[in-house]
């Protein structure tokens, strides 16, 4: 009886252990990335980790005429095999007994279902050439020589990944996530991708920058990228499943923001809407799992700025999900309401644009009025803004050489959320002169973290 009790306690404790996510460098991913670097694919030609990039170029330069290089260049030009198409392929590969092969008993056909840029025929040729490149170059020797670098890279990313709450997926979507396959790829530079492994295990590829010593380094803000990529395993299918209901509305929304979406490489309306939902869910994660390095308000402002100008509305709408969790057990129950929101947003998009265009705070008035005249007894200037401000400030000298900086008695301070007080040292001002200062735009941000649209110039003339 005692043994049974101990076993039950052990099993219960195992159920409460939070899922973990850990990083690692994978030989297939490094191999494919190196090949695309040697083929001149811009997204893989980066020198963010200089010594490693030099080692690649030095070691593999003699193989630049290998048949796989020409093949990859052709596939990239003809079929757009680039960016995440490379990681999609690498995820289906393994290296066994010194040979590159496809997992799951050579299931070459699966690649076209995962990424339409590949065909079964092109993938077969790619694997054949890749295996020959692997053998001829002695790639494993190069890979083994950099084991210490890979270990440093993985351990540094793990220091951030340990704080990712994977149990959130269960509470939000009603479905747990398997321990994801996180690949550190030192050839990726700033690029990050999501993929599905041959065993249907979700995975992501994370690129890397370098510290002053040239070693891989990761900012804690990369936690957003990690969540963004992991969430693609959930959000992609949900948009696709509801596409018939929002297709026409999505086209309307996309028509207004397509230029910005193109800059993000979201040249397709469905891709853009997937990214919108994905970012919305990632923001929801950080609302529930805050970290000091990531501001939710700043995330919203950033996503509005890059083109998702309805993101602020979206986050506000998500409050209905949280306020009614007794009705919406998981996000799937809320999806129909969110799709209604998409349709409504499309009909109201002119107002969405107007809200976005007027997002920046501005100076409503000043006392004394800028450009006016006051006596030399001036002791302070009051500046009122159009909406509550974040609480920071920054001032600069006037650009006109004939207008000196107004002498300050002490640092400016906030009287309230909308009003800044600028204390004046009237013992240092001269009658008959014009003084001034500039409010820099970036430091003056609203509580929504939008800055002044442009610097504000203040001048005042001192009279008798």
C-alpha positions in Angstrom: 0.0 0.0 0.0 2.8 2.4 0.9 4.5 1.7 -2.4 1.3 2.4 -4.3 0.9 5.7 -2.5 4.4 6.8 -3.3 3.9 5.9 -7.0 0.7 7.9 -7.1 2.4 10.9 -5.6 5.2 10.6 -8.1 2.8 10.4 -11.0 0.9 13.4 -9.8 4.1 15.5 -9.4 5.1 14.5 -12.9 1.9 15.9 -14.3 2.6 19.3 -12.6 6.0 19.6 -14.1 5.9 22.4 -16.7 6.9 21.6 -20.2 10.4 22.7 -21.1 11.9 24.1 -24.3 15.6 23.8 -25.1 17.7 24.8 -28.0 20.3 22.9 -30.0 22.3 23.2 -33.2 21.3 20.6 -35.9 23.7 19.3 -38.5 21.1 19.2 -41.3 20.0 22.8 -40.7 23.7 24.0 -40.7 24.4 22.0 -43.8 21.5 23.4 -45.8 22.1 26.9 -44.6 25.8 26.7 -45.6 24.8 25.5 -49.1 22.4 28.4 -49.6 25.1 30.8 -48.4 27.5 29.3 -50.9 24.8 29.7 -53.6 24.6 33.5 -52.8 21.1 33.5 -51.3 21.0 37.0 -49.7 19.1 35.8 -46.6 21.8 33.3 -45.8 24.7 35.6 -46.7 25.4 37.5 -43.5 28.4 38.0 -41.4 26.7 38.5 -38.0 29.1 36.0 -36.4 32.3 37.1 -38.3 34.7 34.3 -37.4 32.1 31.6 -38.2 31.2 33.2 -41.6 34.9 33.4 -42.5 35.4 29.8 -41.5 32.5 28.8 -43.8 33.8 30.8 -46.8 37.4 29.5 -46.3 36.4 25.8 -45.8 33.8 25.6 -48.6 35.2 28.0 -51.2 36.8 25.2 -53.2 33.3 23.6 -53.6 31.5 26.6 -55.0 31.2 24.8 -58.4 29.6 21.7 -56.9 26.4 20.8 -58.8 24.2 21.5 -55.8 25.1 25.2 -55.9 23.9 25.6 -59.4 20.8 23.5 -58.6 19.9 25.7 -55.6 20.4 28.9 -57.6 18.0 27.6 -60.2 15.4 26.5 -57.7 15.6 29.9 -56.0 15.2 31.8 -59.2 12.5 29.6 -60.8 10.4 28.4 -57.8 11.3 30.8 -55.0 13.0 28.2 -52.9 14.4 30.6 -50.2 13.9 31.7 -46.6 11.8 29.2 -44.7 11.6 26.8 -47.7 15.2 25.8 -46.6 14.2 25.0 -43.0 11.1 23.1 -44.2 13.4 20.9 -46.2 16.0 20.5 -43.4 13.3 19.5 -41.0 12.6 16.3 -43.0 16.3 15.3 -43.2 18.6 13.2 -41.1 22.2 12.1 -41.3 22.8 8.4 -40.6 26.1 6.5 -41.1 27.5 9.5 -42.9 24.7 9.8 -45.4 22.0 12.5 -45.8 18.6 11.0 -46.2 14.9 11.7 -45.8 13.3 10.6 -42.6 10.2 8.3 -42.5 11.5 5.7 -45.0 12.2 8.2 -47.8 8.9 10.0 -47.9 9.9 12.6 -50.5 6.3 13.4 -51.5 5.6 15.1 -48.1 7.6 18.2 -48.9 5.2 19.6 -51.4 2.4 19.4 -48.8 4.5 21.4 -46.4 5.9 23.9 -48.8 4.6 24.2 -52.4 7.9 25.8 -53.6 9.3 22.2 -53.5 8.1 19.4 -55.7 8.8 15.7 -55.0 11.2 15.6 -58.0 13.1 18.8 -57.0 13.4 17.6 -53.5 14.8 14.2 -54.6 17.5 15.9 -56.6 18.2 18.3 -53.8 18.8 15.4 -51.3 20.9 13.5 -53.8 23.1 16.5 -54.5 23.2 17.5 -50.8 24.4 14.0 -49.8 27.2 14.2 -52.4 28.1 17.7 -51.1 28.1 16.4 -47.5 30.4 13.5 -48.5 32.8 15.4 -50.7 33.3 18.3 -48.3 33.7 16.2 -45.2 31.0 18.4 -43.7 30.9 16.5 -40.5 34.5 17.5 -39.9 33.7 21.2 -40.2 30.6 20.7 -38.0 32.6 18.9 -35.3 35.3 21.6 -35.3 32.7 24.2 -34.3 31.1 22.1 -31.5 32.2 24.5 -28.8 30.7 27.5 -30.6 27.4 25.6 -31.1 27.3 24.7 -27.4 27.8 28.4 -26.4 25.0 29.4 -28.8 22.5 26.8 -27.5 23.3 27.5 -23.8 22.9 31.3 -24.2 19.5 30.9 -25.9 18.5 28.3 -23.3 19.0 31.0 -20.6 16.0 32.9 -22.2 14.0 29.8 -23.2 13.8 28.6 -19.7 11.3 31.3 -18.8 8.9 30.5 -21.7 5.6 29.2 -20.3 4.6 26.3 -22.6 1.7 25.5 -20.3 0.0 28.7 -21.6 -0.8 26.9 -24.9 -3.0 24.5 -23.0 -4.8 27.3 -21.1 -5.2 29.5 -24.2 -5.9 27.0 -27.0 -7.1 24.1 -24.9 -4.4 21.9 -26.4 -0.9 21.4 -25.1 2.2 21.9 -27.2 4.8 19.1 -27.5 8.3 20.1 -26.3 9.2 22.1 -29.5 12.3 21.5 -31.5 14.3 24.8 -31.3 17.2 25.0 -33.7 19.9 27.6 -33.4 21.2 28.4 -36.9 24.3 30.6 -37.0 23.9 31.2 -40.8 20.4 32.7 -40.4 21.4 36.1 -39.2 18.3 38.0 -38.2 15.9 35.5 -39.8 13.6 33.1 -37.8 11.3 30.4 -39.1 8.7 28.0 -38.0 8.5 24.4 -39.3 6.9 21.0 -38.8 9.3 18.1 -38.3 8.9 14.7 -39.9 7.3 13.4 -36.7 4.8 16.4 -36.7 6.7 17.9 -33.8 6.6 21.7 -34.0 9.9 23.5 -34.5 11.4 26.9 -34.9 14.7 28.2 -36.3 16.3 31.1 -34.5 19.0 33.3 -36.0 21.7 34.9 -33.9 23.7 38.1 -33.6 27.1 38.5 -31.9 28.6 40.1 -28.8 31.8 42.2 -28.8 33.8 39.0 -28.7 32.1 37.7 -31.9 30.2 35.0 -30.0 26.4 34.3 -30.5 24.2 36.4 -28.3 20.5 36.8 -27.7 18.5 39.6 -26.2 15.7 38.7 -23.8 13.4 40.4 -26.3 13.9 37.4 -28.5 11.3 35.7 -26.3 8.7 37.5 -28.5 10.2 35.9 -31.7 10.2 32.5 -30.0 6.5 32.8 -29.2 5.7 34.3 -32.6 7.3 31.3 -34.3 5.8 28.7 -32.0 2.4 30.2 -32.5 2.4 29.6 -36.2 1.7 26.0 -35.4 -1.6 27.1 -34.1 -2.6 30.2 -36.0 -2.0 29.2 -39.6 -4.6 26.5 -39.6 -7.2 28.6 -37.8 -7.1 31.4 -40.4 -7.2 28.8 -43.2 -10.2 27.1 -41.6 -12.2 30.4 -41.4 -10.9 31.8 -44.6 -14.2 31.6 -46.5 -15.8 33.8 -43.8 -13.2 36.6 -43.9 -11.7 36.4 -47.4 -13.5 39.4 -48.9 -13.0 41.5 -45.8 -9.3 40.5 -45.6 -8.9 41.7 -49.2 -10.3 45.1 -48.2 -8.0 45.4 -45.2 -5.0 44.2 -47.3 -5.6 46.7 -50.1 -5.0 49.6 -47.6 -1.8 48.2 -46.1 -0.3 46.1 -48.9 2.7 48.4 -49.4 3.7 47.9 -45.8 3.0 44.2 -45.9 5.2 43.9 -49.0 8.1 45.4 -47.0 7.6 42.6 -44.5 7.6 40.0 -47.3 3.8 39.4 -46.8 2.9 39.6 -50.4 -0.2 37.5 -50.0 -3.4 38.5 -48.3 -3.8 35.2 -46.4 -0.2 35.3 -45.2 -0.7 38.8 -43.9 -3.8 37.8 -42.0 -2.1 34.8 -40.5 0.7 37.1 -39.3 -1.9 39.5 -37.9 -3.5 36.7 -35.8 -0.1 35.3 -34.9 1.1 38.6 -33.5 -2.2 39.2 -31.7 -1.8 35.8 -29.9 1.8 36.6 -29.1 0.8 39.9 -27.5 -1.9 38.0 -25.6 0.8 35.7 -24.2 2.9 38.6 -22.9 -0.2 40.2 -21.4 -0.6 37.0 -19.4 3.1 36.3 -18.9 4.8 39.7 -18.5 8.5 40.2 -18.5 10.3 43.5 -17.8 12.1 43.5 -21.1 9.0 43.4 -23.3 6.3 46.1 -23.0 2.9 45.1 -24.4 2.1 48.7 -25.2 5.3 49.0 -27.1 4.5 45.7 -29.0 1.1 47.2 -30.0 2.7 50.4 -31.2 5.4 48.6 -33.1 2.9 46.4 -34.9 0.7 49.4 -35.8 3.8 51.2 -37.1 4.9 48.3 -39.4 1.5 48.0 -41.0 -1.0 46.2 -38.8 -2.8 49.5 -38.1 -5.8 47.7 -36.6 -3.7 45.9 -33.9 -4.7 48.3 -31.1 -8.3 47.7 -31.9 -7.6 43.9 -32.0 -6.0 43.9 -28.6 -8.9 45.8 -27.1 -11.4 43.4 -28.7 -9.5 40.4 -27.2 -10.6 41.8 -23.8 -14.0 40.2 -24.5 -12.3 36.8 -24.6 -10.7 37.4 -21.2 -13.8 38.9 -19.6 -15.9 35.9 -20.7 -13.6 32.9 -20.1 -16.5 31.0 -18.5 -18.1 31.0 -21.9 -15.0 30.8 -24.0 -13.2 27.8 -22.6 -10.5 28.2 -25.2 -9.5 30.5 -28.0 -11.3 28.3 -30.6 -14.7 29.2 -29.0 -13.8 32.8 -29.4 -12.6 32.6 -33.1 -16.1 33.1 -34.6 -16.4 36.4 -32.7 -12.9 37.4 -33.7 -13.8 36.7 -37.4 -16.8 39.0 -37.0 -14.4 41.6 -35.7 -12.4 41.2 -38.9 -15.5 41.7 -41.1 -16.5 44.8 -39.0 -13.0 46.2 -39.2 -13.0 46.0 -43.0 -16.3 48.0 -43.2 -14.9 50.6 -40.7 -11.4 50.7 -42.1 -11.5 54.4 -43.1 -12.0 55.2 -39.4 -9.2 52.8 -38.5 -6.9 54.7 -40.8 -8.0 58.0 -39.3 -7.3 56.7 -35.8 -3.9 55.6 -36.9 -3.1 58.9 -38.7 -4.0 60.8 -35.5 -2.2 58.4 -33.2 0.7 60.7 -32.3 0.2 63.1 -29.4 0.7 66.8 -30.0 1.1 70.0 -28.0 -2.4 71.5 -27.4 -1.3 74.8 -25.9 1.5 76.5 -23.9 1.5 79.1 -21.3 2.9 81.6 -22.0 2.0 81.1 -25.6 4.9 80.2 -27.9 6.0 83.1 -30.1 4.6 85.6 -27.5 6.3 88.2 -25.3 6.5 88.1 -21.5 8.2 90.1 -18.7 11.6 89.1 -17.3 9.7 87.7 -14.2 8.9 84.6 -16.1 9.3 81.6 -13.7 7.9 78.6 -15.6 6.4 77.5 -18.8 3.4 75.1 -18.9 3.0 72.7 -21.9 -0.2 70.7 -22.3 -0.4 67.7 -24.6 -3.3 66.1 -26.4 -3.4 62.9 -24.4 -1.8 61.2 -21.3 2.0 61.0 -21.7 4.4 58.3 -20.7 6.4 60.6 -18.4 9.7 61.0 -20.0 11.0 64.2 -21.7 13.9 65.5 -23.8 14.9 69.0 -24.8 17.4 70.4 -27.3 18.8 73.8 -28.2 17.1 75.9 -30.9 18.5 75.4 -34.4 18.5 79.2 -35.0 22.0 80.4 -33.8 20.4 83.7 -32.9 18.0 82.1 -30.4 19.8 80.9 -27.2 18.5 78.0 -25.1 16.1 79.3 -22.4 18.0 79.0 -19.0 16.4 76.3 -16.8 16.2 76.6 -13.0 16.0 72.8 -12.7 14.8 69.8 -14.8 11.3 69.9 -16.3 8.7 67.8 -14.5 5.2 66.5 -15.1 2.4 68.4 -13.2 0.0 65.6 -14.3 -0.3 63.1 -17.2 -0.9 65.8 -19.8 1.1 68.8 -18.5 4.8 69.4 -18.5 6.3 72.2 -16.4 9.5 73.8 -17.5 11.1 75.9 -14.6 12.9 79.0 -15.8 15.9 80.6 -14.2 14.9 84.3 -14.7 18.2 85.5 -13.1 20.0 84.5 -16.3 17.6 85.9 -19.0 18.2 89.3 -20.7 15.4 91.7 -21.6 14.9 92.3 -25.2 16.1 88.8 -26.3 14.3 85.8 -27.7 14.9 82.5 -26.1 13.7 79.0 -27.0 14.0 75.2 -26.8 13.0 72.2 -28.8 10.9 69.3 -27.5 12.5 66.2 -29.1 9.8 63.9 -30.6 11.0 60.5 -29.4 11.3 61.1 -25.7 7.8 62.6 -25.6 5.6 59.5 -26.0 2.0 59.0 -25.1 1.1 56.2 -22.6 0.4 54.2 -25.8 4.0 54.8 -26.7 3.5 56.9 -29.8 5.9 59.8 -30.0 5.3 63.4 -31.0 4.9 63.4 -34.8 7.7 66.0 -35.1 9.8 68.1 -32.7 8.0 71.0 -31.2 9.8 74.4 -31.3 9.1 76.9 -28.5 10.2 80.5 -28.4 9.5 83.4 -26.2 10.6 87.1 -26.2 11.6 88.8 -22.9 10.4 92.4 -22.6 10.5 95.0 -19.9 
